[in-house]
Structure formats: structure tokens, C-alpha cells
Amino acid sequence: MYGMKGQSFMESLKRRIEKDGVVIGDSVIKVDSFLNHQMDIAFLKEVGAEFAKRFSDVKVDKILTIEASGIGIAAITAMYFHDVPVVFAKASNLSGDVYETKVYSFTKQKENIIRVDKKYISDGENVLIIDDFLACGSAALGLAEIVEMAGAKVVGIGAVIEKGFQGGHAKL
């Protein structure tokens, strides 16, 4: 594991960002080298274990994320929830019987339509939303909207890194 014995996950995350994160301007931090382009699996195991600890009091039937950066994080996290399925919303190449909504990407400065095939989220399921970043909250709110369209229940929302200055937490 990346974290040192006795070190909290938050301390481990902070040290990793300080070591490998690249700040671009005043609102973008790139963590490509360990989180969402090249993935450090040992570190992602820590992330998954932390999410399992934080959401240990809820029943999780599925984990929902958004392509592409959330997929690896969600997949590793799913192992800590007895290998529940991971579903990811797609921004393209999906048609037919789908749930869809619009989300604004702060990083790309544009609105996207995201979709999930209706056969992958069912009425009454308990869905945990997982992503790499929480910025303005648009992605998390869009995913929550899809869960609600399906008649399922959002049992939690987890993000590895929160950009607190962008207000997403308050929106959620």
C-alpha cells in the first residue's frame, strides 16, 4: 500500500497529491500519474478500502460512475463491497432504451449528455456513486438523477478528491 502504517487515508492522499499532482492554473490539478490516466493499483486499493469504511453502514447493490476516469476507481472499490457490479454512464455511443441527462464538465467547459442502459439499474436497487473528483457537483447530480429515474436509491456519493472552492459539496 502507498500509505504508511498508522497514517490516515487523508494524510496518504495529501502526500500523494503533493508528490505527484500537477497544478495547472488556479482550478485544475492533474493526478494523471496515479489516479486517472496511469492508475496506481496499490493506491486505488487504499481508495476502495476507504470508501468501504465510509459507506459500511449502507447496503450497496451497484456502484455507478461516469466514463472514463471513474471506472478504475469504481472497479477497485466494488471489490470491497463483495464484488457488486459497476455501471458507468457513457457520454457517447449508447442509444436505445436508456436513462439520460445533461452534465456540465468544468474541466472541459462544456455540457455533455450521459446515458446508462435501463437494463443495468433497476427499481429498488441501492446505488453508490463513485468518481475521481467532486468539483461543481454536476457529474454527481447527473448520476443521481439517473439513479432516481430508474426508481433506485442513491445510498452515497464518494469522490477521491474534492475541489472545495467549486461548491459541489454544498450542491449535493
ROLUMRO-356432 format. One record per atom (N, C-alpha, C): x, y, z; atom name; residue number from 1; chain; residue in one letter. Coordinates in steps of 0.001 Angstrom, whole numbers. Example, Ala and Ser with C-alpha at 12.3 -4.5 7.8 and 13.67 -1.06 7.14 Angstrom:
DOLUM       c1       c2       c3  atom   nr  kette  rest
DOLUM    13190    -5690     7800     N    1      A     A
DOLUM    12300    -4500     7800    CA    1      A     A
DOLUM    13200    -3300     7800     C    1      A     A
DOLUM    12850    -2250     7080     N    2      A     S
DOLUM    13670    -1060     7140    CA    2      A     S
DOLUM    12900       30     7870     C    2      A     S
This chain:
DOLUM       c1       c2       c3  atom   nr  kette  rest
DOLUM      832    -1183        0     N    1      A     M
DOLUM        0        0        0    CA    1      A     M
DOLUM      877     1247        0     C    1      A     M
DOLUM      340     2298     -581     N    2      A     Y
DOLUM     1083     3538     -663    CA    2      A     Y
DOLUM     1220     4186      703     C    2      A     Y
DOLUM      138     4194     1471     N    3      A     G
DOLUM      147     4857     2773    CA    3      A     G
DOLUM     1056     4166     3759     C    3      A     G
DOLUM     1593     4938     4666     N    4      A     M
DOLUM     2456     4376     5695    CA    4      A     M
DOLUM     1598     3847     6825     C    4      A     M
DOLUM     2075     2808     7475     N    5      A     K
DOLUM     1343     2206     8583    CA    5      A     K
DOLUM     1015     3281     9631     C    5      A     K
DOLUM     -237     3308    10051     N    6      A     G
DOLUM     -661     4280    11045    CA    6      A     G
DOLUM    -1073     5624    10465     C    6      A     G
DOLUM     -815     5808     9180     N    7      A     Q
DOLUM    -1154     7071     8522    CA    7      A     Q
DOLUM    -2609     6994     8042     C    7      A     Q
DOLUM    -3369     8052     8220     N    8      A     S
DOLUM    -4756     8052     7749    CA    8      A     S
DOLUM    -4779     8119     6227     C    8      A     S
DOLUM    -5903     7709     5670     N    9      A     F
DOLUM    -6042     7794     4218    CA    9      A     F
DOLUM    -5901     9234     3751     C    9      A     F
DOLUM    -6510    10169     4459     N   10      A     M
DOLUM    -6439    11568     4038    CA   10      A     M
DOLUM    -4998    12078     4033     C   10      A     M
DOLUM    -4212    11666     5001     N   11      A     E
DOLUM    -2797    12047     5016    CA   11      A     E
DOLUM    -2072    11429     3829     C   11      A     E
DOLUM    -2387    10160     3537     N   12      A     S
DOLUM    -1785     9470     2411    CA   12      A     S
DOLUM    -2149    10156     1091     C   12      A     S
DOLUM    -3421    10514      932     N   13      A     L
DOLUM    -3870    11198     -274    CA   13      A     L
DOLUM    -3177    12548     -426     C   13      A     L
DOLUM    -3114    13299      657     N   14      A     K
DOLUM    -2462    14614      618    CA   14      A     K
DOLUM    -1002    14482      192     C   14      A     K
DOLUM     -295    13523      780     N   15      A     R
DOLUM     1119    13329      434    CA   15      A     R
DOLUM     1270    12930    -1036     C   15      A     R
DOLUM      343    12096    -1516     N   16      A     R
DOLUM      427    11643    -2913    CA   16      A     R
DOLUM      176    12810    -3869     C   16      A     R
DOLUM     -791    13659    -3544     N   17      A     I
DOLUM    -1064    14822    -4392    CA   17      A     I
DOLUM      134    15770    -4377     C   17      A     I
DOLUM      698    15999    -3205     N   18      A     E
DOLUM     1870    16878    -3108    CA   18      A     E
DOLUM     3047    16320    -3904     C   18      A     E
DOLUM     3201    15008    -3887     N   19      A     K
DOLUM     4329    14363    -4567    CA   19      A     K
DOLUM     4130    14306    -6081     C   19      A     K
DOLUM     2930    13918    -6530     N   20      A     D
DOLUM     2728    13604    -7940    CA   20      A     D
DOLUM     1705    14471    -8665     C   20      A     D
DOLUM      956    15296    -7946     N   21      A     G
DOLUM      -33    16141    -8597    CA   21      A     G
DOLUM      626    17301    -9325     C   21      A     G
DOLUM        0    17727   -10416     N   22      A     V
DOLUM      496    18861   -11190    CA   22      A     V
DOLUM     -601    19915   -11220     C   22      A     V
DOLUM     -296    21094   -10691     N   23      A     V
DOLUM    -1256    22190   -10649    CA   23      A     V
DOLUM    -1178    22968   -11955     C   23      A     V
DOLUM    -2357    23168   -12549     N   24      A     I
DOLUM    -2447    23931   -13797    CA   24      A     I
DOLUM    -3418    25083   -13546     C   24      A     I
DOLUM    -2909    26287   -13556     N   25      A     G
DOLUM    -3754    27445   -13277    CA   25      A     G
DOLUM    -4206    27447   -11832     C   25      A     G
DOLUM    -5389    28022   -11608     N   26      A     D
DOLUM    -5877    28105   -10232    CA   26      A     D
DOLUM    -7044    27167    -9956     C   26      A     D
DOLUM    -7400    26310   -10931     N   27      A     S
DOLUM    -8554    25448   -10697    CA   27      A     S
DOLUM    -8398    24014   -11178     C   27      A     S
DOLUM    -7248    23655   -11720     N   28      A     V
DOLUM    -7053    22292   -12226    CA   28      A     V
DOLUM    -5831    21669   -11570     C   28      A     V
DOLUM    -6026    20460   -11067     N   29      A     I
DOLUM    -4903    19669   -10587    CA   29      A     I
DOLUM    -4934    18347   -11330     C   29      A     I
DOLUM    -3840    18024   -11962     N   30      A     K
DOLUM    -3751    16780   -12716    CA   30      A     K
DOLUM    -3146    15709   -11826     C   30      A     K
DOLUM    -3829    14596   -11763     N   31      A     V
DOLUM    -3355    13451   -10983    CA   31      A     V
DOLUM    -3245    12233   -11906     C   31      A     V
DOLUM    -2897    12525   -13154     N   32      A     D
DOLUM    -2799    11501   -14199    CA   32      A     D
DOLUM    -1844    10371   -13858     C   32      A     D
DOLUM     -792    10678   -13122     N   33      A     S
DOLUM      260     9690   -12908    CA   33      A     S
DOLUM     -117     8593   -11926     C   33      A     S
DOLUM    -1228     8775   -11183     N   34      A     F
DOLUM    -1582     7729   -10220    CA   34      A     F
DOLUM    -3069     7442   -10106     C   34      A     F
DOLUM    -3947     8327   -10617     N   35      A     L
DOLUM    -5370     8146   -10352    CA   35      A     L
DOLUM    -6215     7923   -11594     C   35      A     L
DOLUM    -5984     8688   -12658     N   36      A     N
DOLUM    -6964     8604   -13731    CA   36      A     N
DOLUM    -6423     8557   -15158     C   36      A     N
DOLUM    -5160     8350   -15337     N   37      A     H
DOLUM    -4630     8036   -16668    CA   37      A     H
DOLUM    -3754     6799   -16514     C   37      A     H
DOLUM    -2729     6932   -15704     N   38      A     Q
DOLUM    -1999     5768   -15207    CA   38      A     Q
DOLUM    -2533     5531   -13809     C   38      A     Q
DOLUM    -2916     4295   -13513     N   39      A     M
DOLUM    -3521     4017   -12213    CA   39      A     M
DOLUM    -2565     3213   -11343     C   39      A     M
DOLUM    -2309     3729   -10163     N   40      A     D
DOLUM    -1508     3034    -9165    CA   40      A     D
DOLUM    -2467     2117    -8399     C   40      A     D
DOLUM    -2422      842    -8699     N   41      A     I
DOLUM    -3398     -105    -8149    CA   41      A     I
DOLUM    -3275     -223    -6632     C   41      A     I
DOLUM    -2076     -191    -6110     N   42      A     A
DOLUM    -1920     -247    -4652    CA   42      A     A
DOLUM    -2606      961    -4008     C   42      A     A
DOLUM    -2456     2120    -4614     N   43      A     F
DOLUM    -3120     3312    -4085    CA   43      A     F
DOLUM    -4633     3190    -4240     C   43      A     F
DOLUM    -5101     2683    -5387     N   44      A     L
DOLUM    -6540     2519    -5587    CA   44      A     L
DOLUM    -7140     1514    -4602     C   44      A     L
DOLUM    -6356      548    -4171     N   45      A     K
DOLUM    -6835     -363    -3125    CA   45      A     K
DOLUM    -7093      412    -1834     C   45      A     K
DOLUM    -6228     1371    -1530     N   46      A     E
DOLUM    -6452     2227     -356    CA   46      A     E
DOLUM    -7735     3037     -520     C   46      A     E
DOLUM    -7932     3555    -1730     N   47      A     V
DOLUM    -9134     4337    -2018    CA   47      A     V
DOLUM   -10371     3465    -1810     C   47      A     V
DOLUM   -10367     2272    -2392     N   48      A     G
DOLUM   -11502     1365    -2255    CA   48      A     G
DOLUM   -11781      994     -817     C   48      A     G
DOLUM   -10730      731      -64     N   49      A     A
DOLUM   -10899      393     1352    CA   49      A     A
DOLUM   -11474     1573     2131     C   49      A     A
DOLUM   -11055     2782     1788     N   50      A     E
DOLUM   -11573     3972     2461    CA   50      A     E
DOLUM   -13054     4172     2152     C   50      A     E
DOLUM   -13426     4002      889     N   51      A     F
DOLUM   -14850     4110      548    CA   51      A     F
DOLUM   -15656     3030     1275     C   51      A     F
DOLUM   -15128     1820     1349     N   52      A     A
DOLUM   -15832      738     2052    CA   52      A     A
DOLUM   -16024     1089     3522     C   52      A     A
DOLUM   -15018     1704     4120     N   53      A     K
DOLUM   -15119     2117     5520    CA   53      A     K
DOLUM   -16168     3222     5684     C   53      A     K
DOLUM   -16122     4205     4807     N   54      A     R
DOLUM   -17033     5349     4927    CA   54      A     R
DOLUM   -18487     4993     4626     C   54      A     R
DOLUM   -18702     3967     3800     N   55      A     F
DOLUM   -20068     3571     3441    CA   55      A     F
DOLUM   -20416     2188     3985     C   55      A     F
DOLUM   -19785     1804     5074     N   56      A     S
DOLUM   -20000      468     5656    CA   56      A     S
DOLUM   -21394      299     6244     C   56      A     S
DOLUM   -22080     1393     6486     N   57      A     D
DOLUM   -23399     1311     7117    CA   57      A     D
DOLUM   -24546     1263     6114     C   57      A     D
DOLUM   -24246     1172     4823     N   58      A     V
DOLUM   -25307     1113     3814    CA   58      A     V
DOLUM   -25184     -149     2969     C   58      A     V
DOLUM   -26309     -616     2490     N   59      A     K
DOLUM   -26335    -1757     1570    CA   59      A     K
DOLUM   -26096    -1223      161     C   59      A     K
DOLUM   -25141    -1809     -531     N   60      A     V
DOLUM   -24806    -1387    -1887    CA   60      A     V
DOLUM   -25067    -2551    -2832     C   60      A     V
DOLUM   -25937    -2319    -3828     N   61      A     D
DOLUM   -26211    -3327    -4852    CA   61      A     D
DOLUM   -25389    -3089    -6113     C   61      A     D
DOLUM   -25111    -1818    -6393     N   62      A     K
DOLUM   -24333    -1449    -7579    CA   62      A     K
DOLUM   -23550     -192    -7287     C   62      A     K
DOLUM   -22472      -32    -8037     N   63      A     I
DOLUM   -21700     1198    -8000    CA   63      A     I
DOLUM   -21836     1844    -9369     C   63      A     I
DOLUM   -22118     3151    -9373     N   64      A     L
DOLUM   -22283     3904   -10608    CA   64      A     L
DOLUM   -21212     4978   -10688     C   64      A     L
DOLUM   -20622     5118   -11860     N   65      A     T
DOLUM   -19628     6158   -12104    CA   65      A     T
DOLUM   -19837     6703   -13499     C   65      A     T
DOLUM   -18927     7537   -13924     N   66      A     I
DOLUM   -19016     8148   -15249    CA   66      A     I
DOLUM   -17725     7861   -15988     C   66      A     I
DOLUM   -17836     7624   -17301     N   67      A     E
DOLUM   -16608     7356   -18046    CA   67      A     E
DOLUM   -15755     8610   -18112     C   67      A     E
DOLUM   -14509     8491   -18199     N   68      A     A
DOLUM   -13704     7306   -18150    CA   68      A     A
DOLUM   -12933     7249   -16830     C   68      A     A
DOLUM   -12669     8395   -16255     N   69      A     S
DOLUM   -11777     8446   -15095    CA   69      A     S
DOLUM   -12291     7730   -13861     C   69      A     S
DOLUM   -13583     7592   -13708     N   70      A     G
DOLUM   -14123     6943   -12517    CA   70      A     G
DOLUM   -14126     5428   -12577     C   70      A     G
DOLUM   -13930     4853   -13753     N   71      A     I
DOLUM   -14112     3409   -13917    CA   71      A     I
DOLUM   -13135     2595   -13070     C   71      A     I
DOLUM   -11867     2897   -13142     N   72      A     G
DOLUM   -10876     2135   -12371    CA   72      A     G
DOLUM   -11123     2238   -10873     C   72      A     G
DOLUM   -11432     3436   -10423     N   73      A     I
DOLUM   -11686     3673    -9004    CA   73      A     I
DOLUM   -12911     2879    -8557     C   73      A     I
DOLUM   -13973     2938    -9356     N   74      A     A
DOLUM   -15203     2223    -9019    CA   74      A     A
DOLUM   -14984      714    -9026     C   74      A     A
DOLUM   -14213      213    -9986     N   75      A     A
DOLUM   -13975    -1225   -10080    CA   75      A     A
DOLUM   -13220    -1750    -8864     C   75      A     A
DOLUM   -12185    -1051    -8451     N   76      A     I
DOLUM   -11443    -1480    -7266    CA   76      A     I
DOLUM   -12330    -1361    -6028     C   76      A     I
DOLUM   -13094     -284    -5936     N   77      A     T
DOLUM   -13999      -94    -4796    CA   77      A     T
DOLUM   -15011    -1228    -4713     C   77      A     T
DOLUM   -15507    -1691    -5858     N   78      A     A
DOLUM   -16510    -2765    -5889    CA   78      A     A
DOLUM   -16013    -4039    -5208     C   78      A     A
DOLUM   -14732    -4268    -5258     N   79      A     M
DOLUM   -14170    -5461    -4599    CA   79      A     M
DOLUM   -14422    -5430    -3092     C   79      A     M
DOLUM   -14473    -4248    -2519     N   80      A     Y
DOLUM   -14678    -4106    -1079    CA   80      A     Y
DOLUM   -16152    -4166     -693     C   80      A     Y
DOLUM   -17015    -4221    -1694     N   81      A     F
DOLUM   -18453    -4365    -1463    CA   81      A     F
DOLUM   -18921    -5713    -2020     C   81      A     F
DOLUM   -18125    -6741    -1776     N   82      A     H
DOLUM   -18448    -8116    -2185    CA   82      A     H
DOLUM   -18665    -8216    -3690     C   82      A     H
DOLUM   -17812    -7505    -4445     N   83      A     D
DOLUM   -17799    -7588    -5905    CA   83      A     D
DOLUM   -19134    -7234    -6549     C   83      A     D
DOLUM   -19776    -6182    -6057     N   84      A     V
DOLUM   -21008    -5713    -6691    CA   84      A     V
DOLUM   -20687    -5217    -8105     C   84      A     V
DOLUM   -21664    -5240    -9004     N   85      A     P
DOLUM   -21406    -4752   -10363    CA   85      A     P
DOLUM   -21125    -3251   -10384     C   85      A     P
DOLUM   -20323    -2844   -11357     N   86      A     V
DOLUM   -20043    -1445   -11615    CA   86      A     V
DOLUM   -20703    -1081   -12941     C   86      A     V
DOLUM   -21443       -4   -12936     N   87      A     V
DOLUM   -22076      527   -14139    CA   87      A     V
DOLUM   -21464     1900   -14384     C   87      A     V
DOLUM   -21177     2208   -15637     N   88      A     F
DOLUM   -20688     3559   -15889    CA   88      A     F
DOLUM   -21511     4238   -16962     C   88      A     F
DOLUM   -21804     5501   -16691     N   89      A     A
DOLUM   -22533     6330   -17643    CA   89      A     A
DOLUM   -21601     6675   -18794     C   89      A     A
DOLUM   -22156     6598   -19999     N   90      A     K
DOLUM   -21373     6892   -21194    CA   90      A     K
DOLUM   -21797     8231   -21776     C   90      A     K
DOLUM   -20827     8928   -22323     N   91      A     A
DOLUM   -21109    10211   -22949    CA   91      A     A
DOLUM   -21388    10061   -24444     C   91      A     A
DOLUM   -21195     8871   -24974     N   92      A     S
DOLUM   -21433     8661   -26405    CA   92      A     S
DOLUM   -21664     7185   -26682     C   92      A     S
DOLUM   -22014     6886   -27907     N   93      A     N
DOLUM   -22138     5519   -28406    CA   93      A     N
DOLUM   -23110     4640   -27629     C   93      A     N
DOLUM   -24176     5209   -27161     N   94      A     L
DOLUM   -25180     4417   -26465    CA   94      A     L
DOLUM   -26545     4960   -26853     C   94      A     L
DOLUM   -27355     4088   -27405     N   95      A     S
DOLUM   -28702     4508   -27791    CA   95      A     S
DOLUM   -29668     3399   -27412     C   95      A     S
DOLUM   -30915     3609   -27684     N   96      A     G
DOLUM   -31923     2619   -27345    CA   96      A     G
DOLUM   -32640     3007   -26070     C   96      A     G
DOLUM   -32948     2014   -25256     N   97      A     D
DOLUM   -33707     2224   -24028    CA   97      A     D
DOLUM   -32752     2635   -22911     C   97      A     D
DOLUM   -32545     3946   -22765     N   98      A     V
DOLUM   -31540     4465   -21838    CA   98      A     V
DOLUM   -32133     5543   -20935     C   98      A     V
DOLUM   -31480     5724   -19803     N   99      A     Y
DOLUM   -31700     6904   -18973    CA   99      A     Y
DOLUM   -30654     7905   -19429     C   99      A     Y
DOLUM   -31028     9166   -19547     N  100      A     E
DOLUM   -30034    10153   -19939    CA  100      A     E
DOLUM   -30297    11483   -19259     C  100      A     E
DOLUM   -29212    12208   -19089     N  101      A     T
DOLUM   -29290    13540   -18511    CA  101      A     T
DOLUM   -28084    14340   -18996     C  101      A     T
DOLUM   -28119    15635   -18746     N  102      A     K
DOLUM   -27017    16506   -19136    CA  102      A     K
DOLUM   -26160    16814   -17914     C  102      A     K
DOLUM   -24860    16820   -18114     N  103      A     V
DOLUM   -23929    17228   -17060    CA  103      A     V
DOLUM   -22924    18208   -17661     C  103      A     V
DOLUM   -22524    19152   -16842     N  104      A     Y
DOLUM   -21545    20140   -17273    CA  104      A     Y
DOLUM   -20166    19723   -16775     C  104      A     Y
DOLUM   -19202    19665   -17678     N  105      A     S
DOLUM   -17822    19359   -17313    CA  105      A     S
DOLUM   -17074    20660   -17078     C  105      A     S
DOLUM   -16706    20895   -15824     N  106      A     F
DOLUM   -15956    22108   -15505    CA  106      A     F
DOLUM   -14595    22084   -16188     C  106      A     F
DOLUM   -13945    20914   -16183     N  107      A     T
DOLUM   -12606    20792   -16764    CA  107      A     T
DOLUM   -12628    21077   -18260     C  107      A     T
DOLUM   -13634    20535   -18958     N  108      A     K
DOLUM   -13704    20709   -20411    CA  108      A     K
DOLUM   -14551    21907   -20820     C  108      A     K
DOLUM   -15209    22536   -19832     N  109      A     Q
DOLUM   -16024    23727   -20084    CA  109      A     Q
DOLUM   -17100    23475   -21140     C  109      A     Q
DOLUM   -17784    22309   -21015     N  110      A     K
DOLUM   -18880    22036   -21937    CA  110      A     K
DOLUM   -19876    21078   -21309     C  110      A     K
DOLUM   -21080    21100   -21864     N  111      A     E
DOLUM   -22148    20234   -21393    CA  111      A     E
DOLUM   -22146    18943   -22212     C  111      A     E
DOLUM   -22340    17828   -21537     N  112      A     N
DOLUM   -22404    16528   -22185    CA  112      A     N
DOLUM   -23687    15824   -21787     C  112      A     N
DOLUM   -24170    14976   -22674     N  113      A     I
DOLUM   -25279    14091   -22332    CA  113      A     I
DOLUM   -24662    12766   -21926     C  113      A     I
DOLUM   -25066    12266   -20743     N  114      A     I
DOLUM   -24588    10959   -20302    CA  114      A     I
DOLUM   -25769     9997   -20293     C  114      A     I
DOLUM   -25470     8720   -20557     N  115      A     R
DOLUM   -26517     7710   -20686    CA  115      A     R
DOLUM   -26120     6424   -19981     C  115      A     R
DOLUM   -27150     5749   -19469     N  116      A     V
DOLUM   -26992     4409   -18900    CA  116      A     V
DOLUM   -28129     3559   -19454     C  116      A     V
DOLUM   -27793     2385   -19948     N  117      A     D
DOLUM   -28808     1456   -20443    CA  117      A     D
DOLUM   -29733     1075   -19289     C  117      A     D
DOLUM   -31027     1105   -19543     N  118      A     K
DOLUM   -32016      842   -18493    CA  118      A     K
DOLUM   -31903     -547   -17879     C  118      A     K
DOLUM   -31318    -1490   -18589     N  119      A     K
DOLUM   -31234    -2849   -18027    CA  119      A     K
DOLUM   -30179    -2981   -16927     C  119      A     K
DOLUM   -29364    -1932   -16710     N  120      A     Y
DOLUM   -28291    -2048   -15729    CA  120      A     Y
DOLUM   -28566    -1396   -14381     C  120      A     Y
DOLUM   -29624     -618   -14266     N  121      A     I
DOLUM   -30035      -81   -12962    CA  121      A     I
DOLUM   -31528     -339   -12834     C  121      A     I
DOLUM   -31900     -995   -11735     N  122      A     S
DOLUM   -33288    -1418   -11573    CA  122      A     S
DOLUM   -33964     -760   -10386     C  122      A     S
DOLUM   -35269     -718   -10468     N  123      A     D
DOLUM   -36113     -206    -9400    CA  123      A     D
DOLUM   -35754     -899    -8080     C  123      A     D
DOLUM   -35574     -111    -7041     N  124      A     G
DOLUM   -35318     -644    -5712    CA  124      A     G
DOLUM   -33860     -928    -5379     C  124      A     G
DOLUM   -32969     -817    -6348     N  125      A     E
DOLUM   -31558    -1076    -6055    CA  125      A     E
DOLUM   -30948       78    -5264     C  125      A     E
DOLUM   -29934     -270    -4483     N  126      A     N
DOLUM   -29159      699    -3706    CA  126      A     N
DOLUM   -27868      976    -4457     C  126      A     N
DOLUM   -27675     2223    -4872     N  127      A     V
DOLUM   -26571     2582    -5747    CA  127      A     V
DOLUM   -25633     3561    -5048     C  127      A     V
DOLUM   -24357     3217    -5068     N  128      A     L
DOLUM   -23302     4082    -4551    CA  128      A     L
DOLUM   -22632     4753    -5742     C  128      A     L
DOLUM   -22565     6069    -5730     N  129      A     I
DOLUM   -21926     6833    -6804    CA  129      A     I
DOLUM   -20486     7118    -6404     C  129      A     I
DOLUM   -19556     6781    -7298     N  130      A     I
DOLUM   -18123     6961    -7042    CA  130      A     I
DOLUM   -17506     7699    -8226     C  130      A     I
DOLUM   -16621     8650    -7946     N  131      A     D
DOLUM   -15923     9360    -9023    CA  131      A     D
DOLUM   -14546     9796    -8534     C  131      A     D
DOLUM   -13744    10298    -9467     N  132      A     D
DOLUM   -12407    10741    -9096    CA  132      A     D
DOLUM   -12437    12116    -8438     C  132      A     D
DOLUM   -13182    13070    -9020     N  133      A     F
DOLUM   -13240    14426    -8491    CA  133      A     F
DOLUM   -14666    14844    -8185     C  133      A     F
DOLUM   -14801    15685    -7187     N  134      A     L
DOLUM   -16036    16435    -6960    CA  134      A     L
DOLUM   -15643    17898    -7106     C  134      A     L
DOLUM   -16154    18532    -8155     N  135      A     A
DOLUM   -15867    19947    -8383    CA  135      A     A
DOLUM   -17146    20743    -8144     C  135      A     A
DOLUM   -17858    21033    -9202     N  136      A     C
DOLUM   -19098    21817    -9054    CA  136      A     C
DOLUM   -20303    20911    -8769     C  136      A     C
DOLUM   -20131    19604    -8810     N  137      A     G
DOLUM   -21196    18668    -8451    CA  137      A     G
DOLUM   -22072    18217    -9597     C  137      A     G
DOLUM   -21836    18709   -10792     N  138      A     S
DOLUM   -22686    18389   -11935    CA  138      A     S
DOLUM   -22693    16900   -12253     C  138      A     S
DOLUM   -21545    16268   -12282     N  139      A     A
DOLUM   -21491    14834   -12608    CA  139      A     A
DOLUM   -22235    14012   -11559     C  139      A     A
DOLUM   -21979    14283   -10292     N  140      A     A
DOLUM   -22645    13532    -9219    CA  140      A     A
DOLUM   -24157    13742    -9256     C  140      A     A
DOLUM   -24586    14981    -9482     N  141      A     L
DOLUM   -26024    15249    -9558    CA  141      A     L
DOLUM   -26648    14569   -10774     C  141      A     L
DOLUM   -25946    14562   -11898     N  142      A     G
DOLUM   -26443    13881   -13090    CA  142      A     G
DOLUM   -26575    12388   -12865     C  142      A     G
DOLUM   -25578    11785   -12225     N  143      A     L
DOLUM   -25640    10349   -11916    CA  143      A     L
DOLUM   -26782    10064   -10949     C  143      A     L
DOLUM   -26956    10916    -9958     N  144      A     A
DOLUM   -28057    10746    -9003    CA  144      A     A
DOLUM   -29405    10843    -9716     C  144      A     A
DOLUM   -29496    11738   -10685     N  145      A     E
DOLUM   -30735    11873   -11449    CA  145      A     E
DOLUM   -31047    10582   -12209     C  145      A     E
DOLUM   -30030     9966   -12784     N  146      A     I
DOLUM   -30221     8698   -13495    CA  146      A     I
DOLUM   -30690     7613   -12528     C  146      A     I
DOLUM   -30095     7546   -11355     N  147      A     V
DOLUM   -30498     6561   -10346    CA  147      A     V
DOLUM   -31977     6759    -9995     C  147      A     V
DOLUM   -32366     7995    -9781     N  148      A     E
DOLUM   -33757     8292    -9433    CA  148      A     E
DOLUM   -34706     7962   -10580     C  148      A     E
DOLUM   -34300     8217   -11830     N  149      A     M
DOLUM   -35119     7857   -12990    CA  149      A     M
DOLUM   -35413     6360   -13004     C  149      A     M
DOLUM   -34442     5577   -12555     N  150      A     A
DOLUM   -34573     4124   -12549    CA  150      A     A
DOLUM   -35432     3624   -11389     C  150      A     A
DOLUM   -35769     4500   -10467     N  151      A     G
DOLUM   -36507     4070    -9282    CA  151      A     G
DOLUM   -35605     3449    -8239     C  151      A     G
DOLUM   -34320     3632    -8409     N  152      A     A
DOLUM   -33339     3121    -7456    CA  152      A     A
DOLUM   -33044     4214    -6425     C  152      A     A
DOLUM   -32192     3891    -5470     N  153      A     K
DOLUM   -31893     4810    -4373    CA  153      A     K
DOLUM   -30387     5089    -4319     C  153      A     K
DOLUM   -30024     6367    -4256     N  154      A     V
DOLUM   -28627     6747    -4037    CA  154      A     V
DOLUM   -28344     6561    -2550     C  154      A     V
DOLUM   -27395     5684    -2221     N  155      A     V
DOLUM   -27070     5437     -816    CA  155      A     V
DOLUM   -25797     6167     -383     C  155      A     V
DOLUM   -25136     6804    -1336     N  156      A     G
DOLUM   -23950     7579    -1010    CA  156      A     G
DOLUM   -23272     8083    -2262     C  156      A     G
DOLUM   -22473     9123    -2086     N  157      A     I
DOLUM   -21674     9684    -3169    CA  157      A     I
DOLUM   -20263     9856    -2627     C  157      A     I
DOLUM   -19296     9275    -3323     N  158      A     G
DOLUM   -17904     9379    -2901    CA  158      A     G
DOLUM   -17024     9882    -4022     C  158      A     G
DOLUM   -16125    10792    -3704     N  159      A     A
DOLUM   -15137    11296    -4654    CA  159      A     A
DOLUM   -13783    11240    -3975     C  159      A     A
DOLUM   -12769    10875    -4727     N  160      A     V
DOLUM   -11427    10774    -4160    CA  160      A     V
DOLUM   -10921    12153    -3763     C  160      A     V
DOLUM   -11092    13136    -4654     N  161      A     I
DOLUM   -10578    14478    -4419    CA  161      A     I
DOLUM   -11724    15471    -4574     C  161      A     I
DOLUM   -11877    16340    -3595     N  162      A     E
DOLUM   -12888    17392    -3680    CA  162      A     E
DOLUM   -12208    18733    -3900     C  162      A     E
DOLUM   -12689    19450    -4896     N  163      A     K
DOLUM   -12250    20831    -5118    CA  163      A     K
DOLUM   -13237    21710    -4364     C  163      A     K
DOLUM   -12998    21868    -3081     N  164      A     G
DOLUM   -13930    22558    -2199    CA  164      A     G
DOLUM   -14300    23954    -2645     C  164      A     G
DOLUM   -13393    24638    -3304     N  165      A     F
DOLUM   -13650    26010    -3720    CA  165      A     F
DOLUM   -14661    26108    -4859     C  165      A     F
DOLUM   -15061    24957    -5459     N  166      A     Q
DOLUM   -16012    24985    -6570    CA  166      A     Q
DOLUM   -17449    24684    -6132     C  166      A     Q
DOLUM   -17660    24431    -4848     N  167      A     G
DOLUM   -19008    24374    -4288    CA  167      A     G
DOLUM   -19825    23129    -4523     C  167      A     G
DOLUM   -19243    22080    -5060     N  168      A     G
DOLUM   -20012    20858    -5323    CA  168      A     G
DOLUM   -20606    20229    -4084     C  168      A     G
DOLUM   -19856    20222    -3000     N  169      A     H
DOLUM   -20338    19615    -1758    CA  169      A     H
DOLUM   -21627    20288    -1283     C  169      A     H
DOLUM   -21662    21605    -1351     N  170      A     A
DOLUM   -22851    22344     -915    CA  170      A     A
DOLUM   -24050    22018    -1789     C  170      A     A
DOLUM   -23828    21819    -3090     N  171      A     K
DOLUM   -24913    21479    -4010    CA  171      A     K
DOLUM   -25511    20101    -3683     C  171      A     K
DOLUM   -24640    19189    -3309     N  172      A     L
DOLUM   -25107    17822    -3019    CA  172      A     L
DOLUM   -25845    17791    -1703     C  172      A     L
